[in-house]
Amino acid sequence: MGFTYADLFAGIGGFHLAADSLGGECVFASEIDAEAQRAYAANFELTPHGDIKLADTSDIPNHDALFAGFPCQPFSIIGNRLGFEDIRGTLFFEIARILKAKKPRMFILENVKQLTGHNGGHTFRVILDTLRELGYHPHWKTLNALDFGLPQKRERTIIVGFLEDVPFAFPEPEKSGNLKDVLEPDDAIDPKFFASEHIVKKRANLHKSAFTPGIWHENKSGNISSYPYSCALRAGASHNYLLVNGLRRLTPREMLRLQGFPDSFKIVCNDRQTRKQAGNAVPVNVIQAVLKAAISALKQEF
Ligand SMILES: C[S@@+](CC[C@H](N)C(=O)[O-])C[C@H]1O[C@@H](n2cnc3c(N)ncnc32)[C@H](O)[C@@H]1O
């Protein structure tokens, strides 16, 4: 099934990769960060528009689907009433504004797992009520990248909505991925990715891993644990937050693989930028599975 889509808060194109693999055609993308725009343009031959707040809806082509992994901005600005008038000033308002004007048949939104519990559940209720007010039937679930072929524990709230009341069901967990498929061979790793001897020794004194390969994770209190998969990549994490076998950082290519980006994805930005971009991205496999289920639900309706 061919369909058109708008890619909001596009980052480096996690939604774009998933949608194109299922017959999608991107008609509009928006991303404010110049380096992410550059990476997107190098890979998709389409330079995203900048700040979505400045986009006039008359300049956005009509589309069948809208995708947005919107930033996990604090929603403290949301007032006490529920619905559209309550969300002004938030980036979610920008999504609602475009849904209201363009009325795509479906959307997929992605955010952190904690979104559903934020402010005692009030934020999420406002989001769902706003979507209903706009005429959509929203469905939501927390999905984990680990359940969709990727060796990364990354839990995210996914909201899928349709104008029609279609029989949508979220995909069931599939298989988990294998770290061995993600890690580059040791002899191909640039020495700059290895942690200092001091850090390696300090970690080894604190932790013995049961897993090889394994990813060692340092939490906020400095405790070390390790798993046969990666903990969630984070855009703003400290440099040595995740260490492969307690020895070295992940390379940019490995981080992109952990998010389901194929090796054909061109890396055009420096390590620091690519690390931030990979940490911000949506796992491609998760969106592929959700979008497949959404397309199948739409087909059953017609
Ligand atoms: C959570 S990330 C989404 C990443 C994307 N799903 C991907 O796969 O790479 C949110 C993105 O929204 C962008 N952003 C934040 N404010 C924006 C705005 N006002 N207009 C457009 N993009 C914005 C950020 O630069 C960031 O790349």
The ligand as an SDF file (V2000), in Angstrom:
LIG
                    3D

 27 29  0  0  0  0  0  0  0  0999 V2000
   13.1170   12.7360   20.4040 C   0  0  0  0  0  0  0  0  0  0  0  0
   13.8650   13.4690   19.0050 S   0  0  0  0  0  0  0  0  0  0  0  0
   13.1050   12.6080   17.6640 C   0  0  0  0  0  0  0  0  0  0  0  0
   14.0960   11.8150   16.8270 C   0  0  0  0  0  0  0  0  0  0  0  0
   13.5440   11.0630   15.6440 C   0  0  0  0  0  0  0  0  0  0  0  0
   12.3370   10.3060   15.9390 N   0  0  0  0  0  0  0  0  0  0  0  0
   14.5810   10.1140   15.0680 C   0  0  0  0  0  0  0  0  0  0  0  0
   14.3060    8.9590   14.8150 O   0  0  0  0  0  0  0  0  0  0  0  0
   15.7400   10.5470   14.9220 O   0  0  0  0  0  0  0  0  0  0  0  0
   13.0930   15.0460   18.9460 C   0  0  0  0  0  0  0  0  0  0  0  0
   13.6330   15.9650   17.8530 C   0  0  0  0  0  0  0  0  0  0  0  0
   12.8250   17.1500   17.7990 O   0  0  0  0  0  0  0  0  0  0  0  0
   13.6640   18.2140   17.4050 C   0  0  0  0  0  0  0  0  0  0  0  0
   12.9660   19.4810   17.7470 N   0  0  0  0  0  0  0  0  0  0  0  0
   12.8460   20.0490   18.9640 C   0  0  0  0  0  0  0  0  0  0  0  0
   12.1240   21.1880   18.8840 N   0  0  0  0  0  0  0  0  0  0  0  0
   11.7710   21.3300   17.5850 C   0  0  0  0  0  0  0  0  0  0  0  0
   11.0150   22.2930   16.8730 C   0  0  0  0  0  0  0  0  0  0  0  0
   10.4960   23.3640   17.5030 N   0  0  0  0  0  0  0  0  0  0  0  0
   10.8190   22.1360   15.5330 N   0  0  0  0  0  0  0  0  0  0  0  0
   11.3560   21.0510   14.8940 C   0  0  0  0  0  0  0  0  0  0  0  0
   12.1000   20.1070   15.5200 N   0  0  0  0  0  0  0  0  0  0  0  0
   12.2990   20.2360   16.8460 C   0  0  0  0  0  0  0  0  0  0  0  0
   14.9420   17.9640   18.1700 C   0  0  0  0  0  0  0  0  0  0  0  0
   16.0390   18.6440   17.5870 O   0  0  0  0  0  0  0  0  0  0  0  0
   15.0620   16.4380   18.0960 C   0  0  0  0  0  0  0  0  0  0  0  0
   15.8670   16.0450   17.0090 O   0  0  0  0  0  0  0  0  0  0  0  0
  1  2  1  0
  2  3  1  0
  2 10  1  0
  3  4  1  0
  4  5  1  0
  5  6  1  0
  5  7  1  0
  7  8  2  0
  7  9  1  0
 10 11  1  0
 11 12  1  0
 11 26  1  0
 12 13  1  0
 13 14  1  0
 13 24  1  0
 14 15  1  0
 14 23  1  0
 15 16  2  0
 16 17  1  0
 17 18  1  0
 17 23  2  0
 18 19  1  0
 18 20  2  0
 20 21  1  0
 21 22  2  0
 22 23  1  0
 24 25  1  0
 24 26  1  0
 26 27  1  0
M  CHG  2   2   1   9  -1
M  END
$$$$
